[in-house]
Amino acid sequence: MLDSTPKVKHVIRSRRVEIELILACCGSPLQLSADDSIGQILDSGVDWELLLELMDFHRVALIVGRRLSLVGTSGVPEGILERVRHSQYEATLRALRQTAELLSVLKILQQNDIQVIPFKGPVLATYLYGDLSLRESYDIDLIVHQEDVLPIKRILASVGYLPWAPLAPAQEAAFIRSECVYELRNPDKSLHLELHWKNSKHPSLRFPANFVWDRQRETELGGMRIKTLPPEALLLLLCAHGTKHSWQRLRYVCDIADTVRVAGNMDWKSTLNSAAKLGASCMLLAGLSLAHDLLKAPLSNEILREIQRKPQVQRIAAERFKEIFESPQEQLGYWSILRFNLRSFDNWHGRVRYLIHMLLRPGVQDFQAARLPRFLFPLYPCIRLLRLLRQFTLRTNPAPAGH
């Protein structure tokens, strides 16, 4: 027992140093020199293996790696720099391949008169940094109209995209009616593509029918004109997405901070009004609070006053702030995410919708668990609930040692 306490203290201290270094690097991603704050942190001693693990977990390896490369061997071991450069090279190649594939997919869909808006991925990297090699992305996200999901599936099948989890036609139609994400994959290219509809990155926010489509703008990517979102709409969707994943990774916070920086003078009044109508003020303000506290994102006095006015927002932001510094880098479980999201809605209407969606709306796994005839489809919510209860029971009652 006497030997264990110093080791625990060392782990907590070391993790704090590594997180502070990551935050210092992410706080000014486009700066082309290493500032004094980074040098001071490096002088305090860094656990380099832990740093690399945290960079990877929080999906900020590219930004942090760029800043460490600027420091050079005067502050970073040569072996670490070599690994960072190798990761940057691989990520850059992946980003270029993904961008080329995105443009190819968009061209095919445009030729078939299908409207889509690319979301996150290369489009967001270009908007935030003007550089594909500063934001990691592992899939292609497209916002589409719900009625276009099956036509897009058929069109993209011709170029190698297949459903992630095939369903019978009747099951597939039922899934699309109740859900808001359809996943495709291209096994030959090792690419994953997600179709999003209902205008939301969160399953229980009732966005107006044309929230995305009435706000769309145009930009250029790789010499091609594509649809994109204005910063106010982008910020709301990113905050909803970060909440959905419990703000566990710093990548979600970086997206918020850098959107605020790049957008400049945002229409905060309109953004706050839109969030309030959705019952998502807490989601928006918690994301902005984390961006301000962790990465010094510039916020207006109006937003800072709104954050101070809402104890719920302060509690959520303080909890996530602490978790980032102290909790192990492990994926949160289903029930932990569910509890966090329930606390993030403005009112009970949103919480009830979310609870119903998460517990009773069948997903792909539920449809695959039982191939029911169409007249028994109303039983799928029961199958989902039973499956989740079984999962919860197995998690909370592990088998005795030796079994």
C-alpha positions as CSV (number, residue, x, y, z in Angstrom):
1,M,0.0,0.0,0.0
2,L,2.8,2.4,0.8
3,D,4.3,2.0,-2.6
4,S,1.1,2.5,-4.5
5,T,0.2,6.1,-3.5
6,P,3.3,7.8,-5.1
7,K,2.7,5.9,-8.4
8,V,-1.0,7.1,-8.5
9,K,0.1,10.7,-7.9
10,H,2.7,10.4,-10.6
11,V,0.2,9.2,-13.1
12,I,-2.2,12.0,-12.4
13,R,0.5,14.6,-12.5
14,S,2.0,13.2,-15.7
15,R,-1.4,13.1,-17.4
16,R,-2.0,16.7,-16.5
17,V,1.3,17.7,-18.1
18,E,0.4,15.9,-21.3
19,I,-3.1,17.3,-21.5
20,E,-1.8,20.8,-20.9
21,L,0.7,20.3,-23.7
22,I,-2.0,19.1,-26.0
23,L,-4.2,22.1,-25.1
24,A,-1.3,24.5,-25.7
25,C,-0.8,23.0,-29.1
26,C,-4.5,23.0,-30.1
27,G,-5.1,26.5,-28.8
28,S,-3.5,28.1,-31.8
29,P,-3.4,25.4,-34.5
30,L,-2.2,27.7,-37.3
31,Q,0.6,29.4,-35.5
32,L,3.9,28.7,-37.3
33,S,6.2,28.9,-34.3
34,A,6.4,27.2,-30.9
35,D,5.5,29.7,-28.2
36,D,6.9,30.1,-24.7
37,S,4.0,28.2,-23.0
38,I,4.8,25.0,-25.0
39,G,8.5,25.3,-24.0
40,Q,7.6,25.7,-20.3
41,I,5.5,22.6,-20.4
42,L,8.2,20.6,-22.2
43,D,10.7,21.7,-19.5
44,S,8.4,20.3,-16.7
45,G,8.9,16.8,-18.1
46,V,6.7,14.8,-20.5
47,D,5.8,11.1,-20.6
48,W,6.1,10.8,-24.4
49,E,4.4,7.5,-24.7
50,L,1.4,8.7,-22.7
51,L,1.3,11.9,-24.8
52,L,1.2,9.9,-28.1
53,E,-1.7,7.7,-26.6
54,L,-3.6,10.8,-25.6
55,M,-3.0,12.5,-29.0
56,D,-4.4,9.5,-30.7
57,F,-7.4,9.0,-28.4
58,H,-8.5,12.7,-28.6
59,R,-7.9,12.6,-32.4
60,V,-5.7,15.7,-32.3
61,A,-2.4,14.0,-33.4
62,L,-2.1,16.1,-36.5
63,I,-2.4,19.5,-34.9
64,V,-0.2,18.6,-31.9
65,G,2.3,16.8,-34.2
66,R,2.6,19.9,-36.3
67,R,3.4,22.1,-33.3
68,L,5.9,19.5,-31.9
69,S,7.7,19.4,-35.3
70,L,8.2,23.2,-35.0
71,V,9.8,22.7,-31.6
72,G,12.2,20.2,-33.1
73,T,14.8,18.1,-31.4
74,S,15.6,20.9,-29.0
75,G,12.6,19.9,-26.9
76,V,11.3,16.6,-28.4
77,P,13.2,13.3,-28.7
78,E,14.1,12.5,-32.3
79,G,12.4,9.1,-32.0
80,I,9.1,10.8,-31.1
81,L,9.4,13.3,-33.9
82,E,10.0,10.4,-36.4
83,R,6.8,8.7,-35.2
84,V,4.9,12.0,-35.4
85,R,6.1,12.7,-39.0
86,H,5.1,9.1,-40.0
87,S,1.6,9.6,-38.6
88,Q,1.3,13.0,-40.4
89,Y,2.4,11.4,-43.7
90,E,-0.1,8.6,-43.4
91,A,-2.9,11.0,-42.3
92,T,-2.2,13.3,-45.2
93,L,-2.4,10.5,-47.7
94,R,-5.6,9.3,-46.1
95,A,-7.1,12.8,-46.3
96,L,-6.1,13.2,-49.9
97,R,-7.7,9.8,-50.8
98,Q,-10.8,10.7,-48.8
99,T,-11.1,14.1,-50.5
100,A,-10.7,12.5,-54.0
101,E,-13.4,9.9,-53.1
102,L,-15.7,12.6,-51.7
103,L,-15.5,14.6,-54.9
104,S,-16.1,11.5,-57.0
105,V,-19.2,10.6,-55.0
106,L,-20.5,14.2,-55.2
107,K,-20.0,14.2,-58.9
108,I,-21.9,11.0,-59.3
109,L,-24.8,12.2,-57.2
110,Q,-24.9,15.6,-58.9
111,Q,-25.2,13.8,-62.3
112,N,-28.2,12.0,-60.8
113,D,-29.8,15.3,-59.5
114,I,-29.4,14.2,-55.9
115,Q,-28.9,17.1,-53.4
116,V,-26.3,16.5,-50.7
117,I,-24.3,18.6,-48.3
118,P,-20.9,17.3,-47.2
119,F,-20.4,17.6,-43.4
120,K,-17.2,17.4,-41.4
121,G,-14.3,15.5,-43.0
122,P,-12.3,17.3,-45.7
123,V,-14.8,20.1,-46.0
124,L,-14.5,21.1,-42.3
125,A,-10.7,20.7,-42.4
126,T,-10.5,23.1,-45.3
127,Y,-12.9,25.6,-43.7
128,L,-11.1,25.6,-40.3
129,Y,-7.5,25.3,-41.4
130,G,-7.2,25.6,-45.1
131,D,-5.2,22.4,-44.8
132,L,-6.4,18.8,-45.1
133,S,-3.5,17.5,-43.0
134,L,-4.6,19.2,-39.8
135,R,-7.8,17.4,-39.0
136,E,-8.2,13.6,-38.8
137,S,-11.2,12.0,-40.5
138,Y,-12.1,8.4,-40.9
139,D,-15.3,8.5,-42.9
140,I,-17.4,10.6,-45.3
141,D,-20.5,12.3,-43.9
142,L,-23.2,13.5,-46.2
143,I,-26.4,15.3,-45.2
144,V,-29.2,14.1,-47.5
145,H,-33.0,14.1,-47.9
146,Q,-34.6,11.1,-46.3
147,E,-36.4,10.1,-49.4
148,D,-33.1,10.0,-51.3
149,V,-31.4,7.4,-49.0
150,L,-32.4,4.4,-51.0
151,P,-31.8,6.0,-54.4
152,I,-28.3,7.0,-53.2
153,K,-27.7,3.5,-51.9
154,R,-28.5,2.1,-55.4
155,I,-26.4,4.7,-57.2
156,L,-23.4,4.2,-55.0
157,A,-23.6,0.4,-55.3
158,S,-22.4,0.8,-58.8
159,V,-19.1,2.2,-57.5
160,G,-18.6,-0.4,-54.7
161,Y,-20.5,1.0,-51.8
162,L,-22.5,-1.6,-49.8
163,P,-24.7,-1.4,-46.7
164,W,-22.7,-1.8,-43.5
165,A,-25.2,-4.2,-42.3
166,P,-27.6,-5.6,-45.0
167,L,-31.3,-5.8,-44.1
168,A,-34.3,-7.2,-45.9
169,P,-36.1,-4.6,-48.0
170,A,-39.0,-4.2,-45.5
171,Q,-36.7,-3.9,-42.6
172,E,-34.6,-1.4,-44.4
173,A,-37.6,0.8,-45.2
174,A,-38.7,0.6,-41.5
175,F,-35.2,1.5,-40.3
176,I,-35.0,4.6,-42.6
177,R,-38.4,5.7,-41.3
178,S,-37.3,5.6,-37.7
179,E,-33.6,6.4,-37.8
180,C,-31.4,9.2,-39.1
181,V,-28.1,7.6,-40.2
182,Y,-27.5,5.0,-42.9
183,E,-24.0,3.5,-43.2
184,L,-22.3,2.3,-46.3
185,R,-18.8,1.0,-46.8
186,N,-16.5,0.4,-49.8
187,P,-14.5,-2.7,-48.9
188,D,-12.1,-2.3,-51.8
189,K,-11.1,1.2,-50.8
190,S,-11.5,0.7,-47.0
191,L,-13.9,3.7,-46.9
192,H,-16.9,4.3,-44.7
193,L,-19.7,6.7,-45.8
194,E,-22.6,7.9,-43.6
195,L,-25.8,9.4,-44.9
196,H,-27.5,11.7,-42.4
197,W,-31.0,13.1,-42.7
198,K,-33.6,14.8,-40.4
199,N,-31.0,17.6,-40.3
200,S,-29.6,16.6,-37.0
201,K,-26.4,15.1,-35.5
202,H,-28.4,14.3,-32.5
203,P,-31.3,11.8,-32.7
204,S,-33.8,13.7,-30.5
205,L,-33.5,17.4,-31.6
206,R,-36.5,18.4,-33.7
207,F,-34.8,20.7,-36.3
208,P,-37.2,22.5,-38.6
209,A,-37.7,20.6,-41.8
210,N,-35.5,22.9,-43.9
211,F,-33.0,24.0,-41.2
212,V,-30.1,22.8,-43.3
213,W,-31.4,23.2,-46.8
214,D,-32.6,26.8,-46.4
215,R,-29.2,27.8,-45.0
216,Q,-26.9,26.1,-47.5
217,R,-24.1,28.0,-49.2
218,E,-21.6,27.2,-51.8
219,T,-17.8,26.8,-51.5
220,E,-15.0,25.2,-53.5
221,L,-13.2,22.0,-52.8
222,G,-10.6,20.6,-55.2
223,G,-11.9,22.8,-58.0
224,M,-15.5,21.7,-57.6
225,R,-18.4,23.8,-56.3
226,I,-20.1,22.1,-53.4
227,K,-22.8,22.8,-50.9
228,T,-21.8,23.8,-47.3
229,L,-23.2,25.2,-44.1
230,P,-23.0,28.7,-42.6
231,P,-21.1,28.9,-39.3
232,E,-24.2,29.4,-37.2
233,A,-25.8,26.2,-38.5
234,L,-22.5,24.3,-38.4
235,L,-21.9,25.3,-34.8
236,L,-25.2,24.0,-33.6
237,L,-24.7,20.7,-35.4
238,L,-21.2,20.4,-34.0
239,C,-22.4,21.1,-30.5
240,A,-25.2,18.5,-30.9
241,H,-22.6,16.0,-32.2
242,G,-20.2,16.7,-29.3
243,T,-23.1,16.2,-26.8
244,K,-24.1,13.0,-28.5
245,H,-20.6,11.6,-27.8
246,S,-20.4,13.2,-24.3
247,W,-17.6,15.6,-25.3
248,Q,-15.2,12.8,-24.5
249,R,-12.6,13.6,-27.2
250,L,-10.9,17.0,-27.5
251,R,-11.5,16.8,-31.3
252,Y,-15.1,17.8,-30.7
253,V,-14.0,20.8,-28.6
254,C,-11.4,21.8,-31.1
255,D,-14.0,21.9,-33.9
256,I,-16.1,24.3,-31.8
257,A,-13.2,26.6,-30.8
258,D,-11.9,26.8,-34.3
259,T,-15.3,27.4,-35.9
260,V,-15.7,30.4,-33.5
261,R,-12.3,31.7,-34.4
262,V,-12.7,31.3,-38.2
263,A,-16.3,32.6,-38.3
264,G,-15.4,35.9,-36.5
265,N,-18.5,38.0,-36.0
266,M,-21.2,35.3,-35.7
267,D,-24.9,36.1,-35.3
268,W,-25.0,35.1,-31.7
269,K,-28.6,36.3,-31.1
270,S,-29.9,34.1,-34.0
271,T,-27.8,31.2,-32.9
272,L,-29.1,31.4,-29.3
273,N,-32.7,31.7,-30.5
274,S,-32.3,28.6,-32.8
275,A,-30.8,26.6,-29.9
276,A,-33.6,27.7,-27.5
277,K,-36.3,26.6,-30.0
278,L,-34.7,23.2,-30.3
279,G,-34.3,22.8,-26.6
280,A,-30.5,22.7,-27.1
281,S,-29.3,25.8,-25.4
282,C,-27.5,23.7,-22.9
283,M,-25.7,21.7,-25.6
284,L,-24.6,24.9,-27.4
285,L,-23.5,26.7,-24.3
286,A,-21.7,23.7,-22.8
287,G,-19.7,23.3,-26.0
288,L,-18.8,27.0,-26.1
289,S,-17.9,26.9,-22.4
290,L,-15.5,24.0,-23.0
291,A,-14.0,25.7,-26.1
292,H,-13.4,28.9,-24.0
293,D,-12.1,27.2,-20.9
294,L,-9.9,24.6,-22.5
295,L,-8.8,26.4,-25.8
296,K,-9.4,30.1,-25.1
297,A,-12.0,30.4,-27.9
298,P,-13.1,34.1,-28.1
299,L,-16.7,34.4,-26.9
300,S,-18.8,37.5,-26.8
301,N,-19.9,39.0,-23.5
302,E,-23.4,38.0,-24.4
303,I,-22.5,34.3,-24.6
304,L,-20.3,34.5,-21.4
305,R,-23.3,36.0,-19.5
306,E,-25.6,33.2,-20.8
307,I,-23.1,30.6,-19.6
308,Q,-22.9,32.2,-16.2
309,R,-26.7,32.3,-16.0
310,K,-27.1,28.6,-16.4
311,P,-25.8,26.4,-13.5
312,Q,-26.7,23.3,-15.6
313,V,-24.2,24.4,-18.3
314,Q,-21.5,25.1,-15.7
315,R,-21.9,21.8,-14.1
316,I,-21.7,19.9,-17.3
317,A,-18.6,21.9,-18.6
318,A,-16.8,21.5,-15.2
319,E,-17.4,17.8,-15.2
320,R,-16.1,17.3,-18.7
321,F,-13.2,19.6,-18.0
322,K,-12.2,17.4,-15.0
323,E,-12.8,14.2,-17.0
324,I,-10.4,15.3,-19.7
325,F,-7.6,15.8,-17.2
326,E,-8.2,12.9,-14.9
327,S,-10.2,10.0,-16.5
328,P,-8.5,7.2,-18.4
329,Q,-8.8,7.4,-22.2
330,E,-11.5,4.8,-22.6
331,Q,-14.6,4.8,-24.6
332,L,-17.7,5.5,-22.5
333,G,-20.3,2.8,-22.4
334,Y,-23.9,3.1,-23.8
335,W,-25.5,3.8,-20.4
336,S,-22.9,6.5,-19.4
337,I,-23.6,8.3,-22.7
338,L,-27.3,8.0,-22.2
339,R,-27.1,9.5,-18.7
340,F,-24.9,12.4,-19.9
341,N,-27.2,13.2,-22.8
342,L,-30.3,13.2,-20.6
343,R,-28.8,15.9,-18.5
344,S,-27.9,18.0,-21.6
345,F,-31.4,18.8,-22.8
346,D,-33.1,22.1,-21.8
347,N,-36.4,20.5,-20.8
348,W,-38.2,17.2,-20.0
349,H,-39.7,17.1,-23.5
350,G,-36.3,16.6,-25.0
351,R,-35.3,14.1,-22.4
352,V,-38.4,12.0,-22.9
353,R,-37.9,12.0,-26.7
354,Y,-34.2,11.0,-26.3
355,L,-35.1,8.2,-23.9
356,I,-37.8,6.8,-26.2
357,H,-35.4,7.0,-29.1
358,M,-32.5,5.3,-27.4
359,L,-34.5,2.6,-25.7
360,L,-37.3,1.8,-28.1
361,R,-36.4,2.8,-31.7
362,P,-34.9,-0.3,-33.3
363,G,-31.4,0.0,-34.9
364,V,-29.6,-2.3,-37.3
365,Q,-28.6,-4.8,-34.6
366,D,-32.2,-5.1,-33.5
367,F,-33.5,-5.8,-37.0
368,Q,-30.7,-8.4,-37.5
369,A,-31.5,-10.1,-34.1
370,A,-34.8,-11.4,-35.5
371,R,-36.1,-11.6,-39.0
372,L,-39.8,-10.9,-38.3
373,P,-42.6,-10.9,-40.9
374,R,-43.8,-7.3,-41.6
375,F,-47.0,-7.7,-39.5
376,L,-44.8,-8.3,-36.4
377,F,-42.6,-5.3,-36.9
378,P,-44.2,-3.5,-34.0
379,L,-42.4,-6.0,-31.8
380,Y,-38.9,-4.6,-32.8
381,P,-39.0,-1.9,-30.0
382,C,-39.5,-4.7,-27.5
383,I,-36.6,-6.6,-29.0
384,R,-34.4,-3.5,-28.7
385,L,-35.4,-2.9,-25.1
386,L,-34.8,-6.6,-24.2
387,R,-31.4,-6.5,-25.9
388,L,-30.3,-3.4,-24.0
389,L,-31.5,-4.8,-20.7
390,R,-29.5,-7.9,-21.3
391,Q,-26.5,-5.9,-22.2
392,F,-26.9,-3.8,-19.0
393,T,-27.4,-7.0,-16.9
394,L,-24.2,-8.6,-18.3
395,R,-22.3,-5.4,-17.7
396,T,-23.4,-4.9,-14.1
397,N,-23.3,-8.6,-13.1
398,P,-20.0,-10.0,-14.4
399,A,-19.5,-13.7,-14.1
400,P,-17.6,-14.9,-11.1
401,A,-13.8,-15.4,-11.5
402,G,-13.0,-18.7,-13.2
403,H,-16.2,-18.8,-15.2
